[in-house]
Amino acid sequence: MQTNNQSKPASMRLLAARELDAMAEQDAFIGLQRATRSGNPNMDRSIRDTVAGVIRWQRYLDFLISRFYRGDAAGLESSMRTILRIGIHGLLFTRQPDHAVINETVEAAKIHVRQGAAGLANGILRGIVRKRDALPTPHGPISEALATKHSHPSWMVERWIELFGQEKTEALLTYNNGRPTYGVHLTGDAQRAQTALRVSEVAFEVSEWMSDMVRMRSLQPLIRAGWFRDGKAYVQDEAAALVVQYAAPVQGQSVLDLCAAPGGKTVQLALGVGDEGSVLACDVQENRLKLVRENADRMGLKQVDTVARDAREGDPSWEQAFDLVLLDAPCSGLGVLSKRADMRWRRELQNIEELVVLQRSLLEAAARCVKPGGLLIYSTCTIEPAENAGQVDAFISSHQDFSREATEASFPKQWLTPEGDYLSLPFESGMDGAYAARLRRA
């Protein structure tokens, strides 16, 4: 019987289960492995969506498993837990018919776990369907209940309640679990590009903040049409794009872009300084720096050079050499959890403390590269104050030749803090979390 099942084409849920278990074994968010690719682009997309959804919702899914399993759910073998997570996710978070989800999950259980697992999977999934309108809810301290309900680590929720209050924290958790949107810059004539999208019946919204940018739920239409390959567009979240708008590069400037990969901000900076300017993009990882070069080449940006180097070491020739230095610092990434399903499970409070030390040393190195009268931009993709304003306050207190400076009057004022820093909080902006500060050298 099992041999017959294995001879059939592998189902989407079986392939997703193999992917999830392989990721758990390797302790890495590795994307779609060759071993689990189906050869069908639509199925591969479904596998990716299922894998990301199960990772995003795994704490809540495990809570439901513990309530519907007769026994101690902690003793479930990992492959069985994976199958149950996939099945419950399919029932609660997709539009697929219940019978299709149950049947396919049960068949996957026979192969991925063992023949006897089918009955357990069938029983728990049918129990979920019967109680769909009255599912058990998490109880206990508010931070624990919210963390379970919205599938986040407890320490994050506790920290956010302390920072933002319960209502805003719930809004943030909801944002993180929502279907992400993607920002896309349209190069060349943006109006003509938008017309082409409408003619092709591609769904999009025009950004409220940047005329060359649109928001999309799916990038597949542009991928299939070759827009990214041909340099007609490039992907960047609006919140990240606003960092460069906040920096306001000027034609002809010399720019140093530190921690530059994958290069979205590099492209923006290069367009800002024009053919007469220059952008040196630096990243410690040579393999990621390749992405920066590819992005620049696709866009035909000859003013971009790249160098693989630890920004903390720099180069003697960089000393006070640049009009504008952008340090897009490594951070906890707590502003981009909607797009990085795995990030919430890979961060601990201790990581923030370690990152603050790294950021401080990078900021010191970046400051040395700014010309007198030049501008230093410090930015992150986190909403953690210790990595953002706290970092900048500490820097200014020990560097009397640097001070905060207001950005251009055209920049959206609702995203400016009282100190003049740029801050995007997802529950307010509807964008990813991001931060930047403008620091002018005397």
N, C-alpha and C positions, 0 to 999 in steps of 0.2 A: 504493500500500500504506500509506504513512504517513498519507495523507489519510483512509483508512478507519479506521485506528487512532484518529486524532484525533476522528473523528465519534462514537466510542463514549463512553459516560459515563466520566469520569475515575476511575481507580482510587484507592483510599486511598493506595497507595505513590507514585503519580504526584503526587497533591496534596501529600503529605508532602515529596517531593523539591522541588517548587516552593517550599514554605514554607521549607525549610532553605536553599535557595540564595538566596531573598529575604532571609532573615535574615543570611546571610553578606555579602551585598552592602551591607546597611544597617548591619551591625555592631551588631545589637540583637536581644535576645530579645523579640520583639514579639507572641508568641502567634499565634493563628489569624487570618490575614489574610482579608479579605472575598473576595479573589481565589481562595482555596483552600477556602472553605467549600462543603461538598457539598450542604447543605440537609437532610442526614440526621444527626440528633443522634448516633446510634451511630457513624456513620462519622467525624464530626467528632471524637468522643472518641478513636477509634482513631488519627486523624491526630495529635492532641495527644500521645497516649501514644508514638507512633512518633517524633515530633519530639523529645520530651524524652528518650526512650531513646537515640536516636542521638547527641544532644548529650552525654548522660551518658557513653556508652561510646565516644566517637569515637577516643580514643587507642588503645584496645585493638582496635577495628575496623580502624583504619589499620595497626596492627601485623600483623593477619591478612591484610589486603590486600597488604601488602608481601611476605608470605611466599608467597602463592598467585598473585601476578601474575608472569608471566614477563617480566621486564624491570625497569626502574627505576620503581617506583611513584610516585616523586616527580614524574614527568612526566605522570601522569594528569590529564586535564582535570577541573576541579572538579565539573562535572555528572556525570561518570562516577563519580568518587569518592563523590559523594552517593548515587547509585543503589546502588553496592556496599555502602556503609555500611548503607543501609536493608535490603537483602537479607540481609546477614549478621546484622544485628540480629534480623530476623524469624526466621531459622533458629535462633539461639542463645538468644534472650531472650524468645520468645513460644511459645505452645502451638499455633500454627497449623501445619497439615500442610506438610511440606517441599515437596511438589509444588505446593501453592497459592502458597507464598512465592516459589518459583523462577519459576513461570509468570507471576505478576503482576509480579515485578521485571523479568523479561526484557521483557515488554510495555511496562512503564514506560520501560525503557532506550531502546526504539525511538523513543518520542515525546520523552522528556526530553533525550536525548543525540543519537542518530541511529540509523538502521536497523542499521548495522554494529556498534553497541554490544551488540546482543542476544547475539551469540556469546561475547563476552568475559564479560558478566554470567553467562550460562548456565554457562560453563566454570568460573569461579571459585566460584560458588555450589555447583555439583555437587562440586567438589573439597573444599569445606568439609564437605559432607554425608558424603563418603567418609571423611574424617579426623576426624569429629566426636569420636570417643573417643580420639584421639591428636593433638590440635591442638598446634602448636608453642607453646612457652612462652618468655616473655621471659627473657633472661640479662643478665649484667653486674652492676654494683654493686647491692646489695640495694635501695637507694632507687629506682634506675632500674627495676629489675625489678618492684618492687611498684607503682611509679607507672604503668608500662605495663599490667601485669596488671589493675589496678583502675581504670585510666583517670583519673588525677589528674595535675596538674602536678608535675614533679620537686621543685621548691622546697618545695611543701607537704609532701610525703612526707618529705623530708630534715629539715624543721623538726619534724614530728611525731615522727619517730624520736628526734630529740634530746630532745624534751620528754617523750615518753611511753614510749619504747622500741618495739621492733619488734612485739611481740605486740599491744599496745594499739593501735598504729598500724594494723595489719592489721584489727583489729576495727572501728576507726573508718572505714576505707576500705569495709569490707563494709557498715556501717550506711549510709554515704552513698549506696551503690549499691542499697540495698534499696528495696522498694516503700514509699513513705511512708504513714504513718497521719496522720489529721487529728483534732485535738482539737475537740470541739464542746461549748459551754456550753448547757445546757438551762435556759431561763428559767422562772420560775413554779415549779410543783410538779414537781421533777425526777423523783420516783418515778412520778407519773402519766405524765410524758412518756416515761419508759423503758418503762412498760407499753404505751403507744401504739406505740412502736417495735417491741416484741415482737409485738404483735397484727398489725402490718403486715409482720412477718417481715423487718425491717431488721436487718442484722448490725451489732453494736457490742459494745464492752467498756466496763465502767464504770471510770473512772479510779481508780487506787489512792489518789490524793492529794486529789481534789476530788469531793465527792458530786454536784455539779451538772454534771459533765463526763463525756463518753463519748469513746471512741476509735473511729474509723470508717475503713475502707479506701476507701470511696467516699461522696462527698457527694450524689450524684445523687438518692437517694431523698428526702432532705430538700429538695433544690432543687425536685424535681417536686411535692412535697407543699406547697410554699410556706412552710416553717418559717422560713427566713431572711427572706423578704419580710415575713412577719407578726410578726417579732420573737420567735418562739418559741425561737429558737436563734441563736447566732453562733459563728463559727469562730475558734479560737485554739489554738496548740500548747500542750500541757501545760507545757512548760518556760517559755514566755512567761507563761502564767497564774500560775505559781508566783512570778514576780517580784512581782506585786501581792500575793499571799498573804504573801510575805516582807516587803513594805512595810507590811502590816497597817493599811490606812486605818481611821480611826475615825469614827463617826457625828458629823456636824456640822462636820468639818474643811473648811478651804479648801485646795484642791489646785491646783497648777500642773503640767500635764502637757506637758513640752517634747518636741519631735520626735514628736508624738502619732500621726500617721497610720500605719496606716489606722484605728486607734481601738479595737482590742481591749482594751488596757489602760485606755483612757479609760472604757469601759463598766464594767469591773471596779471602777475607782476610784469612779465615780459610784454604783454599787450599794453600795460600802463606806461612803461618807460619807452616803448617804441623802438624803432630801428637804431636810433642814436644812443639808446641806453644799453645797459648790460645787466644780466642776471647770472650770478654764480650760484648754482644749486648744490648744496652739500648734504650728504647723508652718510651715516656710518656703514650702512649695508649696501654693498655693491649691487646685489641682485635687485634690491628695491630701487636703487638709483637708475637702473635700466629702464624702469617704468617712466621716470622723469624724462629721460632722453627720448623715449618713444613718443611720449605726449608732445614734447617740443618739436620733434621731427614731423609728426603728423600735422602739426599746426604751421610748419614752415617758419619756426621762430629761431632765426640764426643768432639772435643776441643771447641765447641761453648756453652756458657751459656748465659742466657737472664735474664734481670731484668727490671721491669716496674718502671720507675722513671723519674721525671723531671730532665733533664741533668743539669739544673742550680743549683739544690740542691746537686746533686752528693752524695758522701758517704765519710766519713772521711778516709776510707781505700784506697780510690782512689788517695789520695794526692801524687803526684810525683811517681806513682806506675806502669806506663805503658811505654813500649818502643815506642809504636806507638798509637796515638789517632787520630781517624778519626771523624771529625764533619761534617756530611752531613746536613747542616743547612736548616731549613725551609726557603723557599724563595718564590718569586713571581711566579716561574715556567714559566717565559717567554721564556725559552728555549725548552719547551716541548709542545707548543701549537698545533703541528701537531697531537699529540696523545690525547690531552685533549681538545676536541671540545668546552667544556663549559668554560674553564679557561679564555679565552679572555674576556668573559662577566662578570666574577666574580672578576676581578682585577681592581683597581683604583689606581691612583698615590699615594693617601694617604696610601694604603696598603704597598707600597714599603717603605715609611717613617717609618711606624710602624714595618715592618719586620727588617729594619736596626737596630732598637733599640733592638729587640729580638735577632738578630744574634750577636750583640755586647756582650750581657750578656752571651749567650751560649759560645762564643769564650773565654771569660774570665774564665768560668767554665772549659772548655776543657783544657785550658792552665795549670790549676792547677794540672791536672792529668798526665802531661808529666814528665817522669824522667829527671834529668839532662843528657844531651846528647841525649835525645829522640827526637822524631819527631811528630809534630802536622800537620795534614792535614785538611785544611778548604776547603769545597767544596759546590757547589750549582748546581742547574739545571736551572739557569737563565743567561741571557746575559746582565743584568743590572749592569753597573759599580759600582754604589753605594753599591750594595750587594756583589760585587766581589773584585776587586783590591782596591777600595776605603775603603772597610772594613778592608782588610789586611794591607794597608798602615797606617790606623789609629791605628790598633793593635800594629804594630811594633814600631810606634813612642812612644808608652806608655809602651812598654815591651822591655827593652834594652837587656834582656837575650834571646830573640828570633830574628832570622834573616832568611831571605829567603835562600833556598839551592837549588842547581841544582838537577834535577832528573837523573835517569840512562841515559847513553849515547844512549841506544837502543830506548828510547822513541821517537816517531815521532816529529822531530824538527819543522815541519810546524805548530804544534798546541801549540807551546810555545811562550809566549809574550816576549818582550825584557827584562822584569824583571825575566823571567824564570817560570812564572805561566803557567798553562795549561788552554787554552781557546778554546772551540769549538763554532764557530759561524755557524749556519746552512747554511747560504748563501755561506760560504767558504768550510765547511767540508762535507756537505751533511749528517750530523748527527744531532741529537738533540743538543741544546745548553747546555753547561756545563762549569764549572770553578773549578779549584783547585789551592791551593798554598801550598808549602812545607815550614814549619817553624821549624827550628832546635833550640832546647834549648841548651844554653851554658852549 
